[in-house]
Amino acid sequence: MSVTAPNPPLGANQSLLRVIKSDTVRHGARLTKRELEVLSLIAEGHSSREAAETLYLSKRTVDFHLSNIYDKLQVNNRVQAFCVATRLGLLPFEPSYSHARAEA
């Protein structure tokens, strides 16, 4: 009989993300190239309409891709989608300090 040490307590968000990540990895969440393009633009702060214009799509198509992304990553909104996608390595996390530099 092996005894393992219990996991340290996690905050509600960390615990939820761990469950989402393990379940998503188990099911092999794969985003299409277009879904990654949409999510990248949304992560940069673009609205659905702006992303649609950039990708030469309708807003409805962008929203359709977002819905698919939410389903695949098992999230409910853009912020959660970005967080889970970066934690899974689907999107690179590149912090932008341009606002801080411009003010300095």
C-alpha positions as CSV (number, residue, x, y, z in Angstrom):
1,M,0.0,0.0,0.0
2,S,1.6,3.3,-1.1
3,V,0.8,6.5,0.6
4,T,1.1,9.8,-1.2
5,A,1.1,13.2,0.3
6,P,-2.1,15.2,-0.3
7,N,-2.0,18.0,-2.8
8,P,-1.7,21.5,-1.2
9,P,-5.0,23.4,-1.1
10,L,-5.7,25.3,-4.2
11,G,-7.7,28.5,-4.6
12,A,-11.1,28.0,-6.4
13,N,-9.8,29.3,-9.7
14,Q,-6.6,27.2,-9.6
15,S,-8.6,24.1,-8.7
16,L,-11.1,24.8,-11.5
17,L,-8.4,25.4,-14.1
18,R,-6.6,22.2,-13.1
19,V,-9.8,20.2,-13.7
20,I,-10.5,22.0,-17.0
21,K,-6.9,21.5,-18.1
22,S,-6.7,17.8,-17.2
23,D,-10.1,17.1,-18.9
24,T,-9.2,19.2,-21.9
25,V,-5.9,17.5,-22.4
26,R,-7.5,14.1,-21.9
27,H,-9.9,14.9,-24.7
28,G,-7.2,16.4,-26.9
29,A,-8.7,19.9,-27.3
30,R,-7.5,21.0,-30.7
31,L,-8.4,24.4,-32.1
32,T,-8.4,24.9,-35.9
33,K,-6.1,27.4,-37.5
34,R,-9.0,29.8,-37.9
35,E,-10.1,29.4,-34.3
36,L,-6.6,30.2,-33.1
37,E,-6.5,33.3,-35.4
38,V,-9.9,34.4,-33.9
39,L,-8.7,33.7,-30.3
40,S,-5.4,35.5,-30.9
41,L,-7.2,38.7,-32.1
42,I,-9.7,38.5,-29.2
43,A,-6.8,38.1,-26.8
44,E,-5.2,41.2,-28.2
45,G,-8.4,43.1,-27.2
46,H,-10.2,43.2,-30.5
47,S,-14.0,43.0,-30.6
48,S,-15.8,40.3,-32.6
49,R,-16.5,43.0,-35.3
50,E,-12.9,44.1,-35.4
51,A,-11.7,40.5,-35.7
52,A,-14.2,39.8,-38.4
53,E,-12.9,42.8,-40.4
54,T,-9.3,41.7,-40.0
55,L,-10.0,38.2,-41.1
56,Y,-12.5,39.2,-43.8
57,L,-15.3,37.3,-42.1
58,S,-18.7,38.3,-40.9
59,K,-19.2,39.0,-37.2
60,R,-21.6,36.1,-37.0
61,T,-18.8,33.7,-38.3
62,V,-16.4,35.0,-35.7
63,D,-19.0,34.5,-33.0
64,F,-19.5,31.0,-34.3
65,H,-15.8,30.3,-34.0
66,L,-15.8,31.7,-30.5
67,S,-18.7,29.4,-29.5
68,N,-16.7,26.4,-30.8
69,I,-13.6,27.6,-28.9
70,Y,-15.7,27.9,-25.7
71,D,-17.1,24.4,-26.1
72,K,-13.7,22.8,-26.9
73,L,-12.0,24.5,-23.9
74,Q,-15.0,24.1,-21.7
75,V,-15.2,27.8,-20.8
76,N,-17.8,30.5,-20.8
77,N,-16.1,33.7,-21.9
78,R,-13.2,35.3,-23.7
79,V,-11.0,35.8,-20.6
80,Q,-11.4,32.1,-19.6
81,A,-10.7,31.0,-23.1
82,F,-7.5,33.0,-23.2
83,C,-6.3,31.7,-19.8
84,V,-7.0,28.1,-20.6
85,A,-5.5,28.4,-24.1
86,T,-2.3,29.9,-22.8
87,R,-2.0,27.3,-20.0
88,L,-2.4,24.5,-22.5
89,G,0.2,26.1,-24.8
90,L,-2.3,26.7,-27.6
91,L,-1.5,30.4,-27.5
92,P,1.8,32.1,-26.6
93,F,1.7,34.5,-23.7
94,E,3.5,37.6,-24.6
95,P,2.9,40.4,-22.1
96,S,2.8,43.8,-23.6
97,Y,4.3,46.7,-21.8
98,S,3.8,49.3,-24.5
99,H,1.5,51.4,-22.4
100,A,4.0,51.5,-19.5
101,R,6.9,52.4,-21.9
102,A,4.9,55.2,-23.6
103,E,4.1,56.8,-20.2
104,A,7.7,56.6,-19.0
